[in-house]
Amino acid sequence: MRLGLLLLLACLELGEGGGNGEWSRKSCQPLTVRQRYQEEVCINTDILLSLRNTSQTTVTTCTAASKLRIASTMEGHMKEDILSKNQSPEAETCSPVVIDNVRLNGPALNINATESFLHQAMDIIMEDAVKKATDVREKVCEWRSPEQLKELLDLELKDEGESETEILQRCRDAIKYSVKTTHPRFFNQLYAGMEPYSMVASFITEALKPSLYTYEVAPVFTLMEQAVLKKMIEVIGWEEGGDGIFNSGGSLSNMYAVNLARYHHSPDIKELGLSATQRLVLFTSQECHYSISKAAAFLGIGTKNVYVVPSDKRGKMIPSALEELIKKAKTEGAAPFMVNATAGTTVLGAFDPIEEIADICEKYNLWLHVDACWGGAALMSKKHRHLLKGIHRANSVAWNPHKMLMACLQCCAFMVRDKTGLLQRCYSAQASYLFQQDKFYDVSYDTGDKSIQCSRKPDAFKFWLMWKALGAKEMEKRVDRALAMAKYLTQEIEKREGFRLLMEPEYTNVCFWYIPPSLRNLPDSPEFWKKLHEVAPVVKERMMKKGSMMVGYQPHGDKANFFRMIIISPQVSKRDMDFLLDEIHNLGKDL
Ligand SMILES: Cc1ncc(COP(=O)(O)O)c(C=O)c1O
């Protein structure tokens, strides 16, 4: 046995010292990665067993299975000190490399040993987070209060790790108590539904963990991002092309736009800061997304320098009011620099008149940004793209494929018409440790310096793969279907007693009140609206506790709480529309 051990150790030293780790130390044959790992762990396990047994007269036989079991326990629990505790004099003279009590031979984590855990976890994901979550007979949510959920989830993090079985149960629980946003009756947000191709792309990117700053670490996804941006730019109608970057959210895209427009207006700001310019003012409608005012706060512009342009009854910016405000800012001595037009507002789904706004922007030399995060999807449809007429005149566009087009979260493109490298000039920091100019390949593919992020997920892949699978034609059909479904729901609301529309929808935001029988005979008075204001929150509470569906409500301006129904997914059918109205009535008829 001792001779065997010495031979093994000699072989091990040879393997390490000879720098030829890809060759078997036992058979002197080339190894696959998996074999390499298994052999190295087994060799180390042999050593451990031998070391343990040197004080004994009999030697226990070490079967392959027991070796692997021990190996897996070893790395699973990372007991680096086991060697030092069991070291014998022989081990010291020809021992593995140990520094600061840490054994350095062989990997300390065996990914192969976690293979069965991954398989089991994938089964749970498939069963609970995909199949069950999208099954219309299942609940949309398993509501618990924060206190109950804290208790159920045992959130405290401890010094010792848990067993695989416990961890798998934690996975099940995490899924069980999460809202199933891919459920056909989740109508609560501007995203919904399950898109299998995009989901697989997400899994792949999570498994590969690439970061999209340089071509060298993300060659495939860098090219895919470029391909997706090129196509989206084509769809927008920028015939000369453009530039862009995917980033983690439409809010961030809007911030990119505000900063880029400001840089375009006053490039010195990048180096000299805010003192390099006069008071800057931007314009947006009262219906815009809140990220515009957040951007103004975040970028030091100031929320009071966001001039809010009134919208008409349908939620669209009034161009003449925009012009009046621009003139006002000028007479105040401020510098107007940008207009944000929204294509698909968050609550009402309204589209600002881009063509007329673009005329004004040209007249006053202002940057036109179109926030098409929500409504951009209509560009895919020949029938509905007129909603964004004039978008090709914008200087920049934000568009989230993760909303109406159902790419997995997050998938958000910020695009600019400029082709002179404005985006790069505005955002680059030229870090020499990432963006070396003397690399062996064309460094124009290192696109990450256009981003304000350093690490960045390859979100474009989630859209690229589904586009490849579905083609633009299928996406067009989906958009058309969602808008047709919104029309059906609108007609049903108009027909049914106790339901009242806020307005005819322009997109798939269908906004309406439910009036319970007790209020139906009241006159349209402040008292009626006060009472009606209290209905939606109660219905919402009941639907959440029952888990039957999720639909949002909100007050809006002077309007009492109303439901905002969002239609996106092709999983949804007419039956779900009927269910929605029946269920609201059932939950609220006693109020
Ligand atoms: C019109 C509009 N713009 C921007 C955003 C922000 O997008 P994200 O949620 O990706 O930050 C939203 C979100 O709903 C939106 O409705």
The ligand as a MOL file (V3000), in Angstrom:
LIG
                    3D

  0  0  0     0  0            999 V3000
M  V30 BEGIN CTAB
M  V30 COUNTS 16 16 0 0 0
M  V30 BEGIN ATOM
M  V30 1 C -44.1130 54.4950 -21.0800 0
M  V30 2 C -43.1070 53.8260 -20.2130 0
M  V30 3 N -41.8240 54.1890 -20.2640 0
M  V30 4 C -40.8820 53.6270 -19.5010 0
M  V30 5 C -41.2100 52.6290 -18.6150 0
M  V30 6 C -40.1570 52.0260 -17.7470 0
M  V30 7 O -39.7550 50.7950 -18.1960 0
M  V30 8 P -39.0400 49.7550 -17.2030 0
M  V30 9 O -40.1190 49.2120 -16.3370 0
M  V30 10 O -38.4130 48.7590 -18.0950 0
M  V30 11 O -38.0380 50.5470 -16.4220 0
M  V30 12 C -42.5320 52.2100 -18.5060 0
M  V30 13 C -42.9060 51.1510 -17.5650 0
M  V30 14 O -43.9770 50.6970 -17.4800 0
M  V30 15 C -43.5050 52.8290 -19.3220 0
M  V30 16 O -44.7920 52.5010 -19.2390 0
M  V30 END ATOM
M  V30 BEGIN BOND
M  V30 1 1 1 2
M  V30 2 1 2 3
M  V30 3 2 2 15
M  V30 4 2 3 4
M  V30 5 1 4 5
M  V30 6 1 5 6
M  V30 7 2 5 12
M  V30 8 1 6 7
M  V30 9 1 7 8
M  V30 10 2 8 9
M  V30 11 1 8 10
M  V30 12 1 8 11
M  V30 13 1 12 13
M  V30 14 1 12 15
M  V30 15 2 13 14
M  V30 16 1 15 16
M  V30 END BOND
M  V30 END CTAB
M  END
